[in-house]
Amino acid sequence: MRQAGDEVPRAVILFGPPGSGKGTQAHLLKEALRAPHISTGDMLRERIASGDALGVQVRELMQAGRLVPDEVVNQLVEDRIGSGDCAGGFILDGYPRTIQQAVELDGKLKRRGFAPVVIHLKVDYNKIIARIAGRRQCPVCGTLYSLSSNPPRRPDLCDEDGAVLAVRDDDREAVIRERLEAYDRQTRPLLEYFAATGNPFHELDGSEGSPQEILSRIAGALRLG
Ligand code: AMP
């Protein structure tokens, strides 16, 4: 995660609308950087699976395509980035999603000595809807597939562990539209916030090319050898 000349470990923030490829790229980058992938969406899905009271509340919001309260996700991230495996840097996928989360994150990163770098994956909304509709996820290991650009080797089965792939509840079209609306209203304004902080910011085309080609663009922006 550190490269020659880096003085501090980096927090790579993958930013973009739902379906822009953040999860897929985070999985690939995790291997390339040997750094943990922190997905608030995955952490919240684990919480739902636990079936506790908070999990029930989270499930309702997620199924409606709405954001979970800032305090909930801020606490999850606070606990996660304090673990030992994050000390050399980490990849954030799906966080921050509101200005309040971004302000909190800035404070956390400064206190803990991480340098933020934002990668914005730009993707056309029509492509997003088509892309999400073809998305499948392994319910066991979380690996993501796309029926068009990155299908599993055997239809409907995970390459890693053979589990039957699932469509996420919030990947149905009506919910996708809600999620895009939440992005427009609450998350997109972060672009101005990022610009105002002056931290490193890279805007990349997340529409064209294979996942590996998009990964190369990200690696170039991060100046990975
Ligand atoms: P994702 O897997 O990142 O697409 O997230 C799926 C859903 O989890 C979102 O639609 C939200 O309901 C919730 N979620 C994930 N990350 C956040 C976050 N940073 N803030 C609020 N809600 C979140």
Residues whose N, C-alpha, C, O or C-beta is under 5 A from the ligand:
A	BS01	AMP	P18 T40 G41 D42 L44 L61 M62 G65 R66 L67 V68 V73 D93 G94 Y95 P96 R97
